[in-house]
């Protein structure tokens, strides 16, 4: 419960800030700070710095080893992983162990703020102080339990209270014997006492560390508003030991802790089932499909045509399955052009696909050319078709040399080809890494703007938004259908199509609609979340990782900044989505494709070690991801009021073009730098608005009551009952 | 004269920012008005191509068939009409004003295409075919026939007129007239003197006829002892007294006639000290903290031999006025803060980036250029310096003396910011106006020179007041519910600097002001018994510029006034009525924020350490050593903000934003179609009105007793 609150939810983190009491203010900073790593997208670890006390005995050392390796196992380190302590305890240079990039190590080192000076507690402590502390904590938690499913009303809420809104639905918080709040299904693996946590921003905190199969939980010994640090393991991508100057002999190696897929163990119950949010067929029906030109096809129902595409596809009516298969051979990863969105009036459509396999010899595919022609013809408003290739034209040429390529305007008649010049995932990864360097742990006050400038992050945001505006405008003003692709059609393509749809279709600007958008353009169309985020992977520096989805959410945030009243969801919603992108608490962002997701996982292979590499061929597998995990949308839709934007006005048929200007693009410090206590957010206006809305509702309620009363009264006395201006004189002098 | 004119449309140029595909009416962020509110019935356009003239305004020159270039890209938005130069403004009257009335804040005195002459910064004439360009000064010759006139305005507008179809000679004449009239030889030639004189007499006549009597101003202007007495009483500065030794300006020409000094210093002492200070400026009391510490502003003592001694005596006197007799902190603002030239150069640069450079070009290196301009850095520096002083007064309970060479520039900014942070009174509209009056106008900020109204000396020009407004805006941006006024108010106030009809920004000192106004009264046969604010009003008389309805836009709907608490745990406890539409004096909304949290805590996160120079060193893990002020700031930020108490700005660079309304409102490319923060403002206003309506209806049910309060408590 706590866990996701800290590690995963920004807002709760903030709640903690505010509620943790003056005395613990500083410490709470620390906790959120540490928790922060989970949010920092692809490098999301900053735990570590294990500092054994010098007097540790070998046996103790082993104990420690044991502890960590157990934790490692719980986290999903398979036998192929390096066991933590024995392997690293003796090695002298951590960086050499599996240091992916120097900068990553540097980043982690800077992040690493925890020094745990520890002894293994073999049994529950007899220390009376500790017992007392636990008692007091227990009270707090008990209270917490009582007020579980309703808004807390007692002003003297304990520290723990603030995390309530996170997951309050029916969550039965169990307490382990060490008073760690556990999620249903969560188990404690080890508890370590007398741990010291050193925050770079303040001093030491003594406390107890507990590792469960989901989180790492640290609680300070202080009685009043104990300091709590809570990081879910999914967020940790590595542990690192670094030496402390006066105990330099303990310069330990680095070790990755693999991400546990706790989602499969998480048993929270929500009244709403988020898996039901997206139904591809229903969504296409909403768009008015099928129609005479487009059909909802089952050609890929067994993922035979394309294993990274969803099972439900919309393709033109008058093309044969045979031709479609031929097209599949001509498109990278068989990702053929399929409809993703259709304009309700003009019938212009957004079609997405991967690059054509033109190759250096300018191969052609008659079926592919015909397919694009049919797509163009499906829209009577225009005699053109625009292909947006998200890549840089030079890169597209390189791809062509490597058997990829792009649609030649001479072979594809009536096709306009545009390159959007967006760099690839590696550039984006590097850019976000720089953003982190800029905002954390220290910021260069004198060169803040130029430092942001040098990350180029906003430049890429600008490119993406500009690309999406072009796509949207081509449809809206040009009434022309567009085809969007990059190389494989699952990264930049998803970004562009989903952003364009967000501009074009107000439905996607609602909470529900946005979920559908993400489910559709990202999850079902095979954005490789698992590879891009690195769920359950040990290769911290994998070149497959890239924060493309983060970048998309950033673009959405930029749009919400420009149109504060156009989106039903608020910033917390976006942050929550990103938090759970990394948290592994929900199944929503697990796996790379619909096929992997719906693939049946056999019980034999279903353990918490190596889940994400499922066995597709094992016949004994019976479970699906959807039934084994909980959808993020279950959580969000169970408490939509927390995520809704009080300013929202449904501009139903408004097409919104964000202003793609450096003047209006901002670094989203509310997300990237939220754990830096010095960069706290400014007072949100919407908070005031919410209060005003509440006042209004309250007044309306009172008024209605009085009106009823008055009506009843006037009936009985049969006197004048006009509510407003006819009632005697004194009423008007009320002011 | 023009009471029948319903639509003096706002002083924002109408722009069309045709985003791809947008066909509907656009809402611009630069608009002062929230969009939906502007849908008022539009009068049929007035066909006559006649300027609307104010009292005493005369046409100097005019030229027909002029094209006003609206958008640089496409010409179809351009307007044709007549360009007129009067003794007050440059006016452009579109021939066929077919375009719908602009929906910006309407100004009573100025039309949409009007620019007061004092607002002009540079008058540039261009001859395209000859490739010539000339910046016109006063009494200059123009050797070519201009094809184009570009007016660079001090409010950051840039306006282009084309003379392709106009008579070359008359075009030239108008250009020269504009250039000439923007360089008045003397202060009393500014149009305000003409206008206010006539206006006075006209109003006198109507008064005699039995209508509206001339009412004095609500805002205290601190030109009399009673204003100071009230301020002393309000702040509890019992050890300070009003001193009148500068009556008739016999000590210093830059000080006001009445000043506040330590009670322990006799007039005799002050006379003796005065000579050592620059311009005989006796140190001025600004404000007293409830804890007894005072803020005092002081100029440098020129004589190095006497400096220590005199200063010590002054400081001793201030110490004596402190209830704890604690030591006085002396802060030299000339060290560590940018000087006026730095500030002006930063302003020029940021202006260059925002409005002069081509949009696309500046896009490329936007962040770098913003940083290089150093404007935001300076804004931050002033906020930080002020916060530091707050620490001394609030945290160390020490009186603070701020020193500046002349005590007429930086001290104005810092002293007013400190008071804004410490005293919620100054966060109301009337309080803020008092503050400007006290710390700027009366303290002798040289508005005339700094604004360079007479275009005499560019070196003296400095947009220091704008820097101050920007600092205030940063505070508003960070604490949107803490101020009674909006950014619209600040913008309008900044624009008013360039309208020479009000006494506030016209003079270098009280002395100069009284001299000019005395002469003026004599010349215009105004009885000497008349208050000068009646015959030459300060800018605070907003009804001169805006209707009551427009003025509601100055009110922040989120502002929470002094009295407290209404929503708590789902109960409306007390609810004070709102005073006017759009001004939510919805009391105590914020208390509810603490809903469900322990007492004294809130969800408004205040948890940044304020540590300015803190270096995080991760390689050596050790406790950070904080200075006392850092601890103070961190402590403060860890608590819930009391919007009616001390308010500290967050001063990391990431907290300091560009004031877009001010800097980008004239840039069509920078306006967000159908969006912008104005949409939220509008919604807040609607909501507050709705609440007010509900309240009044409730009151009708409940009767005059504070029923709702009782019943809901």
Interface residues (C-beta under 8 A of the other chain):
Chain A: X14 X15 X17 X18 X19 X20 X21 X22 X25 X26 X28 X29 X49 X109 X110 X112 X113 X115 X151 X152 X153 X154 X155 X156 X157 X158 X161 X162 X198 X200 X201 X202 X203 X204 X244 X245 X439 X441 X442 X443 X445 X446 X447 X448 X449 X450 X452 X453 X458 X469 X472 X473 X476 X477 X562 X563 X564 X565 X566 X647 X649 X651 X654 X655 X656 X657 X658 X659 X661 X662 X663 X664 X667 X669 X673 X677 X678 X679 X680 X681 X682 X683 X685 X687 X688 X689 X691 X692 X693 X694 X695 X696 X698 X699 X700 X702 X703 X706 X707 X710 X723 X724 X725 X727 X730 X731 X732 X733 X734 X735
Chain B: X19 X20 X21 X22 X359 X363 X364 X365 X366 X367 X368 X370 X371 X376 X377 X477 X478 X479 X480 X481 X558 X566 X567 X569 X570 X571 X572 X575 X577 X584 X586 X589 X590 X592 X593 X594 X595 X596 X597 X598 X599 X600 X601 X602 X603 X604 X605 X606 X607 X608 X609 X610 X611 X614 X615 X616 X617 X618 X619 X620 X621 X623 X624 X634 X635 X637 X638 X639 X640 X641 X650 X652 X653 X654 X655 X658 X660 X664 X667 X669 X670 X671 X672 X673 X674 X675 X676 X677 X679 X680 X683 X684 X687 X688 X690 X691 X694 X695 X696 X697 X698 X699 X700 X701 X702 X703 X704 X708 X711 X712
